[in-house]
Amino acid sequence: MLNDPLRYLKGVGPQKAAAFESLGVYTIKDLLYYFPFRYEDRRNLKKIRDLKEGEPSLMEARVLSVNLKKIPPFVRKTKVKSIFKALLEDSSGQIQCTWFNQHYLADIIKKGEEIIVYGKPIRDGRYLAFNSPEYELVEKEDSLNLGRIVSVYRLTPPFNQKFLRKVIAQALAGYKQKVPDPIPYSIRKEYTFLNIAKSLEEIHHPSSFEDAEKARERFIFEELFFSQLLVYLRKAKHRQEEGIPLKVDNEVVKKIRENFSFELTPSQEEVLSQIMSDFSKSYPMQRLLQGDVGCGKTVVAAFAMGICAKSGFQAALMVPTEVLAYQHKETLDKMFSGLGFKIGVLTSSLEKKEIDRIHEALAKGEIDIIVGTHSLIQEKVKFKKLGLVVIDEQHKFGVAQRALLPKKGEPNPHCLVMSATPIPRTLALSLYGDLDLSVIKELPRGRISPETKWVLEKKRKDVYKFMKDKLEEGRQVYVVYPVIEESEIEDLKSLEEMHEKLAESFSSYKVGVFHGQMKGEEKLKVIKKFRDKKIDILVSTTVVEVGVNIENATTMVVENPERFGLAQLHQLRGRVRRSTHKPFFILLSKGSLSETAQSRLEAISSIDDGFKIAEEDLKLRGPGDFFGSTQHGVPCLKIANPLTDLELLQHARTHAFHVIKSDPHLEKPQNKCIRDNLDFWFK
């Protein structure tokens, strides 16, 4: 019944049901759970004389006169086809109301009618007036739109607020008592939550703002509670899987340390110890390794891959770009020097003959460690004994893509997921609660944080002079653009045009170009030239964001930085924090920016810590469906915000943990409501 399609509700039908689907609303229960995003207080009637410009107001008056003006097509200069006006009067004065393209109002609002209107008065010459206010005739009782606290919903054409309120009221009347409460009674009692029927009524038709808040709090908890239940259910399932015990060979670890030219930081040592402990367990490792850009996550992963290979199993490292794949191959060759491991690279740009050769070698177990892009998850790729999967820059891959590579091993291989887009710890535990969390807190010794400068366009000459000073010192420079081709909408200069202009301005230096539309082989040639100092300035798109590691390139200039997200800017900055020379990160922006863009640039200019950047980024843009999309198969969050609802998130996680710990199969009578709700959503 609650899963019935919406088209069976009175006034909906097939066309409107299709429009509801664009809002993510398919069934009766979806509609009941389509919550308002704000409320308007429409309880207090005002006199016309008390109205104030721009202040939302509710008033009752009598219609003195009406006038409908239809505009013929050959006269129209705008999209306005008709103008309907009504002059209203109460005991304190008169006011004019105007509606555009609503000619049918002439049959509804007539002279002498008593009418209630709601809207924001505007200044029309010396007097106030209403443009397209909401209205209702006084004789209509039990109004959903006036004389009460009114819900406001997010809409899509052809809906308006009145229609949506009417349909939701119909669904509430017919179905609210039939919705089973998914939260166990003991939890509801602990937090004094309203029951499900009362909560649905109060969130859509609140008796007071306090009751609306109580209902919202209950549904926020419900969403977070079920998202955390699914996280812990996944974790419980992992713990029941058969793993591959890998023996840690201390001689291998010692040899890798000798090949590695730096000492591991305390955080790296701690994470390595956690991974080695995971290898000895009966179930496969499922670990998330977080750390700021340049903190040395790949080095720790290399130790894990070396231990795996020495144990007689294969290791696979999946990265988002070909350039990064070859760069990691170089790093691993150095770290595993003298150990005799066979290391391969698999990317889509290789010739078919070479791809076939690698496929065969993997299937026969002749390659110990393979580094590759999405090519690793192709169906043709088979492993003889896959023991460890490492996924680098995991945020660059979809949830389904990340799940495919571990499935190529039997029994289940160990899995290490690495992210250079830090997430605040509490949020990370909630998003990835099924993974054990490791964090590398500090950067390797000798790394210097870049000095970040935000400069306006009018000082471009000063930026170019600074670039020349750095080039004269023997350093190299990145210049990053947000687009490749001319964009009429954004009015940004194309990458090629700017490449030519920079080549002209820096005629005594070599200026190269690097972007995502280049072929793989071409990209590798450009990066090699840049690494060999045969290119002084590399003009690039954000393809350099991931993994390009040139220690001598100590300055990055980002054009139109307002076009980038905060996390992306921090990732770009990471390209110049890998050197022992003083690095510089320069943002060259237009003068007039939106408030949000300005906030982003202020944040990146003043904060260097990746975890704090992540917090600021989430505050500025909100988590969006980030939380929901990460939880593969979990209904997206509709009302909860893990940042602003942090306290409820912690309570929800605690209760979810205790439920799954004590009843992993949800078989106890008190947890039947939880099981039924999960069955309902996943039916």
Residue pairs with C-beta under 8 A, 6 or more apart in sequence:
1 28
1 175
1 178
2 27
2 28
2 29
2 32
2 175
2 178
2 179
2 680
3 27
3 28
3 29
3 680
3 683
4 27
4 28
5 17
5 26
5 27
6 12
6 16
6 17
6 20
6 25
6 26
6 27
6 28
6 30
6 31
7 13
7 14
7 16
7 17
9 28
9 31
9 167
9 170
9 171
10 170
11 163
11 166
11 167
11 170
12 20
12 167
16 158
16 159
19 156
19 157
19 158
19 159
20 26
20 31
22 156
23 34
23 154
23 156
24 30
24 636
25 31
25 34
28 171
28 175
29 175
29 179
29 680
31 167
31 168
31 171
32 168
32 171
32 172
32 175
32 176
32 179
32 200
33 219
33 638
34 153
34 168
34 638
35 203
35 204
35 216
35 219
35 638
35 639
36 151
36 152
36 153
36 203
36 204
37 152
37 153
37 154
38 152
39 149
39 150
39 151
39 152
39 206
39 209
39 212
40 56
40 118
40 149
40 150
40 152
41 149
41 209
42 58
42 118
42 145
42 146
42 147
42 148
42 149
42 150
43 58
43 147
43 148
43 149
44 58
45 58
45 59
45 60
45 116
46 57
46 58
46 59
47 59
47 90
47 91
47 92
47 93
48 59
48 61
48 88
48 89
48 90
48 92
48 93
48 94
48 95
49 92
49 93
50 92
51 57
51 59
51 95
51 121
51 128
52 121
53 121
53 122
53 123
53 128
54 120
54 121
54 122
55 120
55 121
56 118
56 119
56 120
57 118
57 119
57 120
57 121
58 116
58 117
58 118
58 146
58 147
59 88
59 90
59 95
59 116
59 117
59 118
60 90
60 114
60 115
60 116
60 138
61 88
61 89
61 90
61 95
61 114
61 115
61 117
62 88
62 89
62 90
62 112
62 113
62 114
62 115
63 86
63 87
63 88
63 109
63 110
63 111
63 112
63 113
63 114
63 115
64 87
64 88
64 89
64 94
64 111
65 86
65 87
65 111
66 84
66 85
66 86
66 87
66 106
66 109
66 110
66 111
67 84
67 85
67 86
68 82
68 83
68 84
68 85
68 103
68 105
68 106
69 82
69 83
69 84
69 85
70 81
70 82
70 103
71 80
71 81
71 82
71 83
79 101
80 100
80 101
81 101
81 103
82 100
82 101
82 102
82 103
83 98
83 99
83 100
84 98
84 99
84 100
84 102
84 103
84 105
84 106
84 109
85 96
85 97
85 98
85 99
86 96
86 97
86 105
86 109
86 115
87 94
87 95
87 96
87 97
88 94
88 95
88 96
88 97
88 115
88 117
95 121
95 127
95 128
95 129
95 130
96 124
96 127
96 129
96 130
97 117
97 129
97 130
97 131
97 133
97 135
98 129
98 130
98 131
98 132
99 105
99 132
100 131
100 132
102 132
108 137
109 115
109 135
109 137
113 137
113 138
114 137
114 138
114 139
115 135
115 136
115 137
115 138
116 135
116 136
116 137
116 138
116 143
116 146
116 147
117 130
117 133
117 134
117 135
118 133
118 134
118 135
118 145
118 146
119 130
119 131
119 132
119 133
119 134
120 130
121 128
121 129
121 130
122 128
122 129
122 130
122 131
123 129
134 145
134 146
134 161
134 162
136 143
136 145
136 146
144 150
144 162
144 165
144 166
144 169
144 205
145 161
145 162
145 165
148 205
149 206
149 207
149 208
149 209
149 212
150 165
151 165
151 168
151 203
151 204
151 205
151 206
152 161
153 161
153 164
153 165
153 168
155 161
155 164
168 204
169 204
169 205
172 200
172 201
172 204
172 205
176 196
176 197
176 200
176 201
177 197
179 196
179 197
179 200
180 196
180 673
180 676
180 677
181 188
181 195
181 196
181 673
182 196
182 222
182 226
182 673
182 674
182 676
182 677
183 193
183 196
183 218
183 221
183 222
183 225
183 673
184 659
184 670
184 671
184 673
184 674
185 670
186 670
187 193
187 225
187 655
188 195
191 218
191 221
191 651
193 199
193 214
193 217
193 218
193 221
194 202
194 214
194 215
194 218
198 215
199 214
199 215
199 218
199 219
200 215
201 215
202 211
202 212
202 214
202 215
203 212
203 215
203 216
203 219
206 212
206 215
216 639
217 648
219 639
219 640
220 639
220 640
220 645
220 648
221 648
221 651
221 652
223 635
223 637
223 638
223 639
223 640
224 430
224 637
224 640
224 642
224 645
224 648
224 649
224 652
224 653
225 652
225 655
225 656
226 634
226 635
226 674
226 677
226 678
226 681
227 430
227 627
227 628
227 631
227 634
227 637
227 652
228 430
228 433
228 652
228 653
228 655
228 656
228 657
229 656
229 659
229 660
229 674
229 678
230 631
230 633
230 634
230 678
231 430
231 432
231 433
231 434
231 631
231 656
232 433
232 434
232 656
232 657
232 659
232 660
232 661
233 660
233 664
234 434
235 286
235 433
235 434
235 435
235 660
236 660
236 664
238 283
238 284
238 286
238 434
239 283
240 283
241 283
241 284
241 411
241 412
242 282
242 283
242 284
242 411
242 412
243 281
243 282
243 283
243 284
243 285
243 411
243 412
243 414
244 284
244 313
244 387
244 409
244 411
244 412
244 413
244 414
245 279
245 280
245 281
245 282
246 279
246 280
246 307
246 308
246 311
246 313
246 387
246 388
246 414
247 279
247 311
248 276
248 279
248 280
248 307
249 307
249 310
249 311
252 306
252 307
252 310
252 339
253 303
253 306
253 307
255 338
255 339
256 302
256 303
256 306
256 335
256 336
256 339
257 264
259 334
259 335
259 336
259 337
259 338
260 299
260 335
262 444
262 445
262 446
263 445
264 272
264 296
264 299
264 300
265 295
265 296
265 440
265 442
265 443
265 444
265 445
266 442
267 291
267 295
267 439
267 440
267 441
267 442
268 296
268 299
268 300
268 440
270 438
271 289
271 300
271 438
271 439
271 440
272 300
272 303
272 304
274 287
274 436
274 438
275 285
275 287
275 300
275 303
275 304
275 416
275 438
276 307
278 285
278 287
278 414
278 436
279 285
279 304
279 307
279 414
284 406
284 411
284 412
284 413
284 414
284 415
285 414
285 415
285 416
285 436
286 415
286 434
286 435
286 436
287 415
287 416
287 417
287 435
287 436
287 437
287 438
288 394
288 417
288 418
288 419
288 428
288 432
288 435
288 436
288 437
288 438
289 297
289 300
289 301
289 416
289 417
289 418
289 419
289 438
289 439
289 440
290 418
290 419
290 422
290 423
290 428
290 437
290 438
290 439
290 440
291 297
291 418
291 419
291 420
291 422
291 439
291 440
291 441
291 610
292 420
292 422
292 440
292 443
292 574
292 609
292 610
292 611
293 420
293 570
293 571
293 573
293 574
293 577
293 610
294 443
294 444
294 447
294 574
294 577
294 578
295 440
295 441
295 442
295 443
295 444
296 440
296 443
296 444
297 392
297 418
297 420
297 440
298 328
298 331
298 392
298 418
299 335
300 440
301 317
301 390
301 392
301 416
301 418
302 331
302 332
302 335
302 336
304 315
304 388
304 390
304 414
304 416
305 315
305 317
305 332
305 369
305 388
305 390
306 335
306 336
306 339
306 341
308 314
308 315
308 387
308 388
308 414
309 315
309 336
309 339
309 341
309 368
309 369
310 339
311 387
312 385
313 385
313 386
313 387
313 388
313 413
314 362
314 365
314 367
314 368
314 369
314 370
314 383
314 384
314 385
314 386
314 387
314 388
315 368
315 369
315 370
315 386
315 387
315 388
315 389
315 390
316 369
316 370
316 372
316 376
316 383
316 386
316 388
316 389
316 390
316 405
316 408
317 328
317 369
317 370
317 371
317 372
317 390
317 392
318 372
318 373
318 374
318 376
318 377
318 389
318 390
318 391
318 392
318 397
318 405
319 325
319 328
319 371
319 372
319 373
319 392
319 393
319 546
319 547
320 373
320 392
320 393
320 396
320 397
320 546
320 547
321 373
321 543
321 546
321 547
322 347
322 348
322 349
322 373
322 520
322 523
322 524
323 523
323 524
323 527
323 543
323 547
323 548
324 392
324 393
324 546
324 547
324 548
325 345
325 346
325 347
325 371
325 372
325 373
326 345
326 371
326 524
327 527
327 547
327 548
327 549
328 371
328 392
328 547
329 343
329 345
329 371
332 343
332 369
332 371
333 343
336 343
336 369
341 368
341 369
342 361
342 366
342 367
342 368
342 369
343 367
343 368
343 369
343 370
343 371
344 358
344 361
344 362
344 367
344 369
344 370
344 371
345 370
345 371
345 372
346 355
346 358
346 370
346 371
346 372
346 373
346 375
346 376
346 381
347 372
347 373
347 375
347 520
348 373
348 374
348 375
348 520
349 519
349 520
349 521
350 358
355 375
358 367
358 370
359 380
359 381
359 382
361 367
362 370
362 381
362 382
362 383
362 384
363 382
363 383
363 384
364 384
365 383
365 384
365 385
370 376
374 397
374 401
375 381
376 405
377 401
377 404
377 405
377 408
381 408
382 408
383 408
383 409
385 409
386 408
386 409
386 410
386 413
387 409
387 413
387 414
388 413
388 414
388 415
388 416
389 405
389 406
389 409
389 413
389 414
389 415
389 416
390 415
390 416
390 417
390 418
391 397
391 402
391 405
391 415
391 416
391 417
391 418
392 418
392 547
393 418
393 419
393 420
393 546
393 547
394 402
394 417
394 418
394 419
395 419
395 421
396 546
399 629
399 630
399 632
400 632
402 417
403 632
406 412
406 413
406 415
417 432
417 435
420 571
420 574
420 610
421 567
421 571
421 610
421 614
422 610
422 611
422 613
422 614
423 431
423 611
423 614
424 611
424 614
424 615
424 618
425 437
425 439
425 611
426 646
426 649
426 650
427 618
427 623
427 642
427 643
428 437
429 437
429 653
430 627
430 642
430 649
430 653
431 627
431 630
431 631
431 642
432 630
433 653
443 449
443 577
446 580
447 577
447 578
447 579
447 580
448 577
448 579
448 580
448 581
448 582
448 583
449 577
449 583
449 608
450 556
450 573
450 576
450 577
450 583
450 584
450 585
450 608
451 582
451 583
451 584
451 585
452 573
452 585
452 586
452 587
452 604
452 605
452 608
453 584
453 585
453 586
453 587
453 605
454 561
454 587
454 589
454 601
454 602
454 604
454 605
455 462
455 463
455 586
455 587
455 588
455 589
456 588
456 589
456 590
456 591
457 588
457 589
457 590
457 591
458 591
460 588
463 557
463 586
463 588
464 505
464 506
466 555
466 584
466 586
467 477
467 506
467 537
467 555
467 557
468 506
470 477
470 554
470 555
470 584
471 477
471 506
471 509
471 536
471 537
474 552
475 552
475 553
475 554
475 555
475 581
476 530
476 533
476 535
476 536
476 537
476 538
476 550
476 552
476 553
476 554
476 555
477 536
477 537
477 538
477 553
477 555
477 556
477 557
478 537
478 538
478 540
478 544
478 553
478 555
478 556
478 557
478 575
478 576
479 498
479 502
479 537
479 538
479 539
479 540
479 556
479 557
479 559
480 540
480 541
480 542
480 544
480 556
480 557
480 558
480 559
480 572
481 492
481 493
481 495
481 498
481 539
481 540
481 541
481 559
481 560
482 492
482 541
482 542
482 559
482 560
482 563
482 564
483 490
483 492
483 494
483 495
483 541
483 563
484 494
484 495
484 515
484 516
484 517
484 541
485 494
485 495
486 492
486 493
486 494
486 497
490 563
492 560
492 563
495 513
495 515
495 539
495 541
496 513
498 539
498 559
499 511
499 513
499 539
502 511
502 537
502 539
503 511
506 536
506 537
509 536
509 537
510 534
510 535
510 536
510 537
511 535
511 536
511 537
511 539
512 526
512 529
512 530
512 535
512 537
512 538
512 539
513 526
513 538
513 539
513 540
514 523
514 526
514 527
514 530
514 538
514 539
514 540
514 541
514 543
514 544
515 540
515 541
515 543
516 541
516 543
518 526
523 543
526 535
526 538
527 548
527 550
529 535
530 538
530 550
530 553
531 550
533 552
538 544
538 553
542 564
542 568
542 572
544 572
544 575
545 568
545 571
545 572
545 575
546 571
548 575
549 575
549 578
550 575
550 578
551 578
551 579
551 580
551 581
552 579
552 581
553 575
553 576
553 579
554 576
554 579
554 581
554 582
554 583
554 584
555 576
555 583
555 584
555 585
555 586
556 572
556 573
556 575
556 576
556 583
556 584
556 585
556 586
557 586
557 588
558 564
558 569
558 572
558 585
558 586
558 587
558 588
559 588
560 588
560 589
560 590
561 569
561 587
561 588
561 589
561 600
561 601
561 604
562 589
562 590
562 593
562 594
562 597
562 600
562 601
564 572
564 600
565 600
565 617
565 621
566 600
566 603
566 604
566 613
566 616
566 617
566 620
566 621
567 613
567 614
567 617
569 587
569 600
569 604
570 604
570 610
570 613
572 585
573 585
573 604
576 583
576 584
576 585
577 583
587 601
587 604
587 605
589 597
589 601
593 601
596 620
599 620
600 620
603 613
603 616
603 617
603 620
604 613
607 613
607 616
615 643
618 643
619 643
622 641
622 643
623 637
623 641
623 642
623 643
625 636
625 637
627 636
627 637
627 640
627 642
628 634
628 635
628 636
628 637
629 636
633 682
635 681
640 648
640 649
642 649
659 666
659 671
659 674
662 668
663 671
666 672
666 674
666 675
666 678
